[in-house]
């Protein structure tokens, strides 16, 4: 292991411990909410209490700080925004038992408890990558009555099977993903660090903001190896929920260069759920909200303002 990498991680971790990550600015509130089974969930809240509500669900190995480009933007002046580190991630609790990560009902209950604790009124759920599966868990258990819409970023929530490219999956990317999974199984610090370094270029199509990617590195090191395997066993077949998806406002936002969103699968989903809309961000990858935050924030604001309602329908 290169000592410079170790010192860099330690230095950044110490810095974040002092400043509580940029999201804990004066305009934001941080708190813990008791999740399902007593798991503590680290929550960040910002924006006017009576503003249109949004709850953000991050991707695998990431955290609340991933949404810094939204929480530290003008969105915070208009919208009531909540994000929390999913169980097993970031500053939230990390249960030892595998079953604490594999039951969709548990994930759905975590969201419900955070919504109630922060007194959100019919929020729009914004799920990124793995977060789209967690959003689907909520729909499965609680329906759409208490939310105003769904935004999926960089993934299709298991609502449609993944369709590989006509020429097959990129062999280089496939090899990297296989290596990543092997490294993540190890409980050695060196292997976890190597996994994070391998994963970082997969998050964006171009050079991301330096502070954002450094935070992503730290977040990637905060998911223990014992949780990694269980997290990857999360159910991902939500095709039976497509009729429900078609009854609610839904938007898919993705980068044009993101291999996680298959054009064929996206087209198939839009065909069977024609009320779902989509927008591709040109030259962006898996994290368009960080790569092109201004354009992304504008798109998100338009959707929320169009569909948010504090009253149940």
C-alpha positions as a LaTeX table, in Angstrom:
\begin{tabular}{lrrr}
\hline
Residue & $x$ (\AA) & $y$ (\AA) & $z$ (\AA) \\
\hline
Unk1 & 0.00 & 0.00 & 0.00 \\
Unk2 & 1.31 & 3.45 & $-0.84$ \\
Unk3 & 1.71 & 5.47 & 2.34 \\
Unk4 & 0.77 & 8.66 & 0.53 \\
Unk5 & $-2.69$ & 7.21 & $-0.15$ \\
Unk6 & $-3.09$ & 6.23 & 3.48 \\
Unk7 & $-2.02$ & 9.67 & 4.71 \\
Unk8 & $-4.37$ & 11.33 & 2.24 \\
Unk9 & $-7.36$ & 9.30 & 3.45 \\
Unk10 & $-6.51$ & 9.96 & 7.10 \\
Unk11 & $-6.08$ & 13.69 & 6.49 \\
Unk12 & $-9.36$ & 13.98 & 4.63 \\
Unk13 & $-11.21$ & 11.93 & 7.24 \\
Unk14 & $-9.90$ & 14.16 & 10.02 \\
Unk15 & $-10.93$ & 17.26 & 8.11 \\
Unk16 & $-14.43$ & 15.95 & 7.52 \\
Unk17 & $-14.75$ & 14.94 & 11.16 \\
Unk18 & $-14.17$ & 18.58 & 12.07 \\
Unk19 & $-16.46$ & 20.17 & 9.49 \\
Unk20 & $-19.06$ & 17.35 & 9.47 \\
Unk21 & $-18.86$ & 17.28 & 5.67 \\
Unk22 & $-19.92$ & 20.42 & 3.74 \\
Unk23 & $-23.59$ & 19.55 & 4.02 \\
Unk24 & $-23.56$ & 20.45 & 7.70 \\
Unk25 & $-23.36$ & 24.13 & 6.91 \\
Unk26 & $-25.20$ & 26.72 & 8.96 \\
Unk27 & $-28.30$ & 26.44 & 6.75 \\
Unk28 & $-28.57$ & 22.67 & 7.18 \\
Unk29 & $-29.58$ & 20.55 & 10.15 \\
Unk30 & $-28.09$ & 17.15 & 10.88 \\
Unk31 & $-29.75$ & 14.59 & 13.10 \\
Unk32 & $-30.12$ & 10.90 & 13.72 \\
Unk33 & $-33.37$ & 9.03 & 13.10 \\
Unk34 & $-34.03$ & 5.55 & 14.41 \\
Unk35 & $-34.44$ & 3.33 & 11.38 \\
Unk36 & $-36.03$ & $-0.10$ & 11.14 \\
Unk37 & $-34.66$ & $-2.46$ & 13.76 \\
Unk38 & $-33.16$ & 0.43 & 15.70 \\
Unk39 & $-30.45$ & 1.19 & 13.12 \\
Unk40 & $-29.36$ & 4.85 & 13.48 \\
Unk41 & $-29.72$ & 6.80 & 10.24 \\
Unk42 & $-27.70$ & 9.99 & 9.71 \\
Unk43 & $-30.02$ & 12.59 & 8.20 \\
Unk44 & $-29.44$ & 16.05 & 6.74 \\
Unk45 & $-32.26$ & 18.56 & 6.27 \\
Unk46 & $-32.20$ & 21.94 & 4.59 \\
Unk47 & $-34.54$ & 24.46 & 3.01 \\
Unk48 & $-37.78$ & 26.16 & 4.07 \\
Unk49 & $-40.13$ & 23.95 & 6.06 \\
Unk50 & $-43.08$ & 24.79 & 3.82 \\
Unk51 & $-41.18$ & 24.34 & 0.57 \\
Unk52 & $-41.87$ & 21.56 & $-1.94$ \\
Unk53 & $-40.33$ & 18.44 & $-0.44$ \\
Unk54 & $-37.61$ & 16.20 & $-1.86$ \\
Unk55 & $-35.91$ & 13.17 & $-0.32$ \\
Unk56 & $-32.65$ & 11.92 & $-1.86$ \\
Unk57 & $-31.43$ & 8.30 & $-1.86$ \\
Unk58 & $-27.79$ & 7.82 & $-2.79$ \\
Unk59 & $-25.96$ & 5.07 & $-4.65$ \\
Unk60 & $-24.03$ & 2.05 & $-3.41$ \\
Unk61 & $-20.94$ & 3.03 & $-1.46$ \\
Unk62 & $-21.81$ & 6.72 & $-1.47$ \\
Unk63 & $-23.76$ & 8.95 & 0.95 \\
Unk64 & $-25.58$ & 12.17 & 1.73 \\
Unk65 & $-22.50$ & 14.20 & 0.78 \\
Unk66 & $-22.92$ & 12.98 & $-2.80$ \\
Unk67 & $-25.74$ & 15.52 & $-3.10$ \\
Unk68 & $-23.66$ & 18.50 & $-2.04$ \\
Unk69 & $-24.20$ & 20.07 & $-5.52$ \\
Unk70 & $-27.90$ & 20.20 & $-4.68$ \\
Unk71 & $-27.81$ & 21.01 & $-0.96$ \\
Unk72 & $-25.35$ & 23.85 & $-1.48$ \\
Unk73 & $-27.19$ & 25.36 & $-4.43$ \\
Unk74 & $-30.11$ & 27.74 & $-4.83$ \\
Unk75 & $-32.42$ & 24.72 & $-4.51$ \\
Unk76 & $-31.95$ & 25.03 & $-0.75$ \\
Unk77 & $-33.66$ & 28.42 & $-0.87$ \\
Unk78 & $-36.83$ & 27.02 & $-2.42$ \\
Unk79 & $-37.18$ & 23.34 & $-1.55$ \\
Unk80 & $-37.33$ & 21.33 & 1.65 \\
Unk81 & $-34.61$ & 18.75 & 1.00 \\
Unk82 & $-33.72$ & 15.69 & 3.03 \\
Unk83 & $-30.98$ & 13.13 & 2.45 \\
Unk84 & $-29.74$ & 10.34 & 4.65 \\
Unk85 & $-26.91$ & 7.85 & 4.63 \\
Unk86 & $-28.51$ & 4.51 & 3.85 \\
Unk87 & $-27.95$ & 1.74 & 6.37 \\
Unk88 & $-24.46$ & 0.34 & 6.00 \\
Unk89 & $-23.17$ & 3.63 & 4.61 \\
Unk90 & $-21.53$ & 6.83 & 5.75 \\
Unk91 & $-22.41$ & 7.99 & 9.26 \\
Unk92 & $-25.38$ & 5.61 & 9.59 \\
Unk93 & $-25.41$ & 2.31 & 11.47 \\
Unk94 & $-23.92$ & $-0.79$ & 9.89 \\
Unk95 & $-25.70$ & $-3.91$ & 11.14 \\
Unk96 & $-23.72$ & $-7.15$ & 11.24 \\
Unk97 & $-26.58$ & $-9.42$ & 10.13 \\
Unk98 & $-26.94$ & $-9.93$ & 6.36 \\
Unk99 & $-30.73$ & $-9.97$ & 6.63 \\
Unk100 & $-30.63$ & $-6.34$ & 7.76 \\
Unk101 & $-29.77$ & $-5.44$ & 4.15 \\
Unk102 & $-31.64$ & $-7.93$ & 1.97 \\
Unk103 & $-35.28$ & $-7.40$ & 2.95 \\
Unk104 & $-37.00$ & $-4.69$ & 0.85 \\
Unk105 & $-39.45$ & $-4.04$ & 3.69 \\
Unk106 & $-36.59$ & $-2.85$ & 5.88 \\
Unk107 & $-35.38$ & $-0.33$ & 3.31 \\
Unk108 & $-38.92$ & 0.92 & 2.75 \\
Unk109 & $-39.41$ & 1.34 & 6.49 \\
Unk110 & $-36.19$ & 3.35 & 6.77 \\
Unk111 & $-37.50$ & 5.83 & 4.21 \\
Unk112 & $-40.88$ & 6.05 & 5.91 \\
Unk113 & $-39.30$ & 6.71 & 9.29 \\
Unk114 & $-37.10$ & 9.47 & 7.88 \\
Unk115 & $-40.07$ & 11.07 & 6.10 \\
Unk116 & $-42.10$ & 11.07 & 9.32 \\
Unk117 & $-39.24$ & 12.26 & 11.52 \\
Unk118 & $-38.48$ & 15.20 & 9.23 \\
Unk119 & $-42.19$ & 15.94 & 8.66 \\
Unk120 & $-41.93$ & 15.90 & 4.90 \\
Unk121 & $-45.21$ & 16.38 & 3.06 \\
Unk122 & $-45.61$ & 14.09 & 0.04 \\
Unk123 & $-41.99$ & 14.38 & $-1.07$ \\
Unk124 & $-40.63$ & 13.63 & $-4.49$ \\
Unk125 & $-38.25$ & 10.70 & $-4.11$ \\
Unk126 & $-34.95$ & 11.12 & $-5.95$ \\
Unk127 & $-33.01$ & 7.88 & $-6.21$ \\
Unk128 & $-29.53$ & 7.59 & $-7.67$ \\
Unk129 & $-28.30$ & 4.21 & $-8.92$ \\
Unk130 & $-28.76$ & 1.75 & $-6.01$ \\
Unk131 & $-31.11$ & 4.34 & $-4.55$ \\
Unk132 & $-33.60$ & 3.62 & $-7.34$ \\
Unk133 & $-33.99$ & 0.08 & $-5.97$ \\
Unk134 & $-34.58$ & 1.48 & $-2.48$ \\
Unk135 & $-37.17$ & 3.87 & $-3.92$ \\
Unk136 & $-38.91$ & 0.89 & $-5.53$ \\
Unk137 & $-38.93$ & $-0.83$ & $-2.13$ \\
Unk138 & $-40.88$ & 2.12 & $-0.77$ \\
Unk139 & $-43.41$ & 1.97 & $-3.59$ \\
Unk140 & $-43.88$ & $-1.75$ & $-3.05$ \\
Unk141 & $-44.61$ & $-1.38$ & 0.66 \\
Unk142 & $-46.33$ & 2.00 & 0.90 \\
Unk143 & $-47.68$ & 2.73 & $-2.58$ \\
Unk144 & $-47.69$ & 6.19 & $-4.14$ \\
Unk145 & $-50.29$ & 7.91 & $-1.96$ \\
Unk146 & $-47.85$ & 9.78 & 0.26 \\
Unk147 & $-45.32$ & 10.85 & $-2.37$ \\
Unk148 & $-45.60$ & 13.29 & $-5.24$ \\
Unk149 & $-43.35$ & 11.63 & $-7.77$ \\
Unk150 & $-40.19$ & 9.69 & $-8.49$ \\
Unk151 & $-36.93$ & 10.74 & $-10.12$ \\
Unk152 & $-34.44$ & 8.02 & $-11.05$ \\
Unk153 & $-30.83$ & 8.90 & $-11.77$ \\
Unk154 & $-28.44$ & 6.62 & $-13.60$ \\
Unk155 & $-30.56$ & 3.48 & $-13.23$ \\
Unk156 & $-34.03$ & 2.13 & $-13.96$ \\
Unk157 & $-34.92$ & 0.77 & $-10.54$ \\
Unk158 & $-35.34$ & $-2.81$ & $-11.68$ \\
Unk159 & $-38.56$ & $-1.82$ & $-13.44$ \\
Unk160 & $-37.18$ & $-3.33$ & $-16.66$ \\
Unk161 & $-34.44$ & $-5.94$ & $-17.19$ \\
Unk162 & $-31.07$ & $-4.60$ & $-18.23$ \\
Unk163 & $-30.50$ & $-4.97$ & $-21.97$ \\
Unk164 & $-26.81$ & $-5.23$ & $-22.92$ \\
Unk165 & $-25.53$ & $-3.40$ & $-26.02$ \\
Unk166 & $-25.93$ & $-5.12$ & $-29.38$ \\
Unk167 & $-22.24$ & $-6.00$ & $-29.43$ \\
Unk168 & $-22.34$ & $-7.30$ & $-25.87$ \\
Unk169 & $-21.02$ & $-5.65$ & $-22.71$ \\
Unk170 & $-17.75$ & $-3.76$ & $-22.85$ \\
Unk171 & $-15.17$ & $-6.44$ & $-21.96$ \\
Unk172 & $-12.87$ & $-3.94$ & $-20.23$ \\
Unk173 & $-15.69$ & $-2.56$ & $-18.10$ \\
Unk174 & $-16.90$ & $-6.06$ & $-17.31$ \\
Unk175 & $-13.42$ & $-7.07$ & $-16.17$ \\
Unk176 & $-13.19$ & $-3.98$ & $-13.97$ \\
Unk177 & $-16.56$ & $-4.72$ & $-12.37$ \\
Unk178 & $-15.54$ & $-8.30$ & $-11.64$ \\
Unk179 & $-12.28$ & $-7.12$ & $-10.09$ \\
Unk180 & $-14.18$ & $-4.52$ & $-8.08$ \\
Unk181 & $-16.48$ & $-7.16$ & $-6.61$ \\
Unk182 & $-13.53$ & $-9.37$ & $-5.65$ \\
Unk183 & $-11.74$ & $-6.50$ & $-3.95$ \\
Unk184 & $-14.88$ & $-5.50$ & $-2.07$ \\
Unk185 & $-15.10$ & $-8.99$ & $-0.55$ \\
Unk186 & $-11.78$ & $-8.49$ & 1.22 \\
Unk187 & $-11.57$ & $-7.06$ & 4.73 \\
Unk188 & $-8.04$ & $-5.76$ & 4.08 \\
Unk189 & $-7.70$ & $-1.98$ & 4.09 \\
Unk190 & $-5.42$ & $-2.10$ & 1.04 \\
Unk191 & $-8.00$ & $-4.01$ & $-1.01$ \\
Unk192 & $-10.85$ & $-1.71$ & 0.00 \\
Unk193 & $-8.77$ & 1.31 & $-0.95$ \\
Unk194 & $-7.91$ & $-0.30$ & $-4.29$ \\
Unk195 & $-11.61$ & $-0.97$ & $-4.89$ \\
Unk196 & $-12.50$ & 2.65 & $-4.21$ \\
Unk197 & $-9.77$ & 3.89 & $-6.57$ \\
Unk198 & $-11.03$ & 1.50 & $-9.25$ \\
Unk199 & $-14.61$ & 2.66 & $-8.74$ \\
Unk200 & $-14.03$ & 6.42 & $-8.87$ \\
Unk201 & $-13.58$ & 6.70 & $-12.67$ \\
Unk202 & $-16.85$ & 4.81 & $-13.14$ \\
Unk203 & $-18.82$ & 7.58 & $-11.47$ \\
Unk204 & $-18.35$ & 10.23 & $-14.14$ \\
Unk205 & $-17.62$ & 10.55 & $-17.85$ \\
Unk206 & $-15.26$ & 13.48 & $-17.39$ \\
Unk207 & $-13.10$ & 14.96 & $-14.66$ \\
Unk208 & $-15.45$ & 15.58 & $-11.72$ \\
Unk209 & $-15.13$ & 18.45 & $-9.23$ \\
Unk210 & $-12.09$ & 17.68 & $-7.08$ \\
Unk211 & $-13.85$ & 18.16 & $-3.74$ \\
Unk212 & $-16.77$ & 15.97 & $-4.82$ \\
Unk213 & $-14.59$ & 13.06 & $-5.88$ \\
Unk214 & $-12.50$ & 13.30 & $-2.70$ \\
Unk215 & $-15.66$ & 13.05 & $-0.62$ \\
Unk216 & $-16.73$ & 10.09 & $-2.77$ \\
Unk217 & $-13.44$ & 8.36 & $-1.94$ \\
Unk218 & $-14.03$ & 8.81 & 1.77 \\
Unk219 & $-17.62$ & 7.59 & 1.54 \\
Unk220 & $-16.43$ & 4.56 & $-0.41$ \\
Unk221 & $-14.16$ & 3.60 & 2.49 \\
Unk222 & $-17.01$ & 3.83 & 5.02 \\
Unk223 & $-18.90$ & 0.72 & 3.87 \\
Unk224 & $-17.45$ & $-2.33$ & 5.65 \\
Unk225 & $-16.62$ & $-5.47$ & 3.70 \\
Unk226 & $-19.17$ & $-7.56$ & 5.65 \\
Unk227 & $-21.95$ & $-5.23$ & 4.48 \\
Unk228 & $-20.82$ & $-5.10$ & 0.86 \\
Unk229 & $-21.85$ & $-8.64$ & 0.01 \\
Unk230 & $-25.25$ & $-8.31$ & 1.68 \\
Unk231 & $-25.91$ & $-4.97$ & $-0.01$ \\
Unk232 & $-25.31$ & $-6.56$ & $-3.41$ \\
Unk233 & $-27.97$ & $-9.18$ & $-2.71$ \\
Unk234 & $-30.72$ & $-6.56$ & $-2.68$ \\
Unk235 & $-33.64$ & $-7.74$ & $-4.86$ \\
Unk236 & $-33.64$ & $-5.99$ & $-8.23$ \\
Unk237 & $-36.73$ & $-7.32$ & $-10.01$ \\
Unk238 & $-39.50$ & $-4.73$ & $-9.82$ \\
Unk239 & $-41.21$ & $-5.37$ & $-13.14$ \\
Unk240 & $-44.48$ & $-6.06$ & $-11.35$ \\
Unk241 & $-44.48$ & $-2.43$ & $-10.15$ \\
Unk242 & $-44.54$ & $-0.94$ & $-13.66$ \\
Unk243 & $-48.34$ & $-0.40$ & $-13.59$ \\
Unk244 & $-47.90$ & 1.63 & $-10.39$ \\
Unk245 & $-45.01$ & 3.54 & $-11.92$ \\
Unk246 & $-47.22$ & 4.39 & $-14.89$ \\
Unk247 & $-49.81$ & 5.97 & $-12.57$ \\
Unk248 & $-47.47$ & 8.55 & $-11.06$ \\
Unk249 & $-45.23$ & 11.39 & $-12.18$ \\
Unk250 & $-41.82$ & 9.88 & $-12.89$ \\
Unk251 & $-38.66$ & 11.14 & $-14.53$ \\
Unk252 & $-35.45$ & 9.38 & $-15.55$ \\
Unk253 & $-32.31$ & 11.53 & $-15.62$ \\
Unk254 & $-29.10$ & 10.02 & $-16.94$ \\
Unk255 & $-25.82$ & 10.83 & $-18.61$ \\
Unk256 & $-25.52$ & 10.06 & $-22.30$ \\
Unk257 & $-22.24$ & 8.26 & $-21.57$ \\
Unk258 & $-23.54$ & 6.18 & $-18.67$ \\
Unk259 & $-23.34$ & 2.44 & $-19.46$ \\
Unk260 & $-25.65$ & 1.72 & $-16.54$ \\
Unk261 & $-28.64$ & 2.99 & $-18.51$ \\
Unk262 & $-29.13$ & 0.79 & $-21.55$ \\
Unk263 & $-30.79$ & 2.71 & $-24.40$ \\
Unk264 & $-32.76$ & $-0.42$ & $-25.31$ \\
Unk265 & $-33.97$ & $-0.95$ & $-21.74$ \\
Unk266 & $-34.86$ & 2.73 & $-21.39$ \\
Unk267 & $-36.84$ & 2.65 & $-24.63$ \\
Unk268 & $-38.67$ & $-0.48$ & $-23.52$ \\
Unk269 & $-39.59$ & 1.05 & $-20.17$ \\
Unk270 & $-40.86$ & 4.26 & $-21.78$ \\
Unk271 & $-42.98$ & 2.16 & $-24.11$ \\
Unk272 & $-44.73$ & 0.17 & $-21.37$ \\
Unk273 & $-44.95$ & 3.17 & $-19.03$ \\
Unk274 & $-45.60$ & 6.08 & $-21.42$ \\
Unk275 & $-46.23$ & 8.59 & $-18.63$ \\
Unk276 & $-42.58$ & 8.28 & $-17.55$ \\
Unk277 & $-40.33$ & 10.98 & $-19.00$ \\
Unk278 & $-36.59$ & 10.98 & $-19.52$ \\
Unk279 & $-33.76$ & 13.41 & $-20.09$ \\
Unk280 & $-30.18$ & 12.64 & $-21.09$ \\
Unk281 & $-27.35$ & 14.98 & $-20.15$ \\
Unk282 & $-24.93$ & 15.12 & $-23.05$ \\
Unk283 & $-21.36$ & 14.01 & $-22.26$ \\
Unk284 & $-22.26$ & 13.15 & $-18.67$ \\
Unk285 & $-21.79$ & 9.79 & $-17.00$ \\
Unk286 & $-23.29$ & 8.07 & $-13.97$ \\
Unk287 & $-23.47$ & 11.21 & $-11.81$ \\
Unk288 & $-25.03$ & 14.01 & $-13.88$ \\
Unk289 & $-26.10$ & 15.86 & $-10.72$ \\
Unk290 & $-22.41$ & 16.34 & $-9.90$ \\
Unk291 & $-21.05$ & 16.61 & $-13.44$ \\
Unk292 & $-23.60$ & 19.16 & $-14.68$ \\
Unk293 & $-25.24$ & 20.43 & $-11.48$ \\
Unk294 & $-26.80$ & 23.60 & $-12.89$ \\
Unk295 & $-28.59$ & 21.80 & $-15.71$ \\
Unk296 & $-29.56$ & 18.95 & $-13.42$ \\
Unk297 & $-30.89$ & 21.24 & $-10.70$ \\
Unk298 & $-32.98$ & 23.14 & $-13.23$ \\
Unk299 & $-34.50$ & 19.89 & $-14.50$ \\
Unk300 & $-35.21$ & 18.67 & $-10.99$ \\
Unk301 & $-36.76$ & 21.97 & $-9.94$ \\
Unk302 & $-39.09$ & 21.99 & $-12.94$ \\
Unk303 & $-40.28$ & 18.48 & $-12.19$ \\
Unk304 & $-40.88$ & 19.07 & $-8.49$ \\
Unk305 & $-42.68$ & 22.37 & $-9.06$ \\
Unk306 & $-44.89$ & 20.73 & $-11.66$ \\
Unk307 & $-45.96$ & 17.76 & $-9.56$ \\
Unk308 & $-45.43$ & 18.37 & $-5.87$ \\
Unk309 & $-48.56$ & 18.61 & $-3.78$ \\
Unk310 & $-48.76$ & 18.70 & 0.02 \\
Unk311 & $-52.18$ & 17.06 & $-0.08$ \\
Unk312 & $-52.71$ & 13.34 & $-0.59$ \\
Unk313 & $-54.35$ & 12.42 & $-3.86$ \\
\hline
\end{tabular}
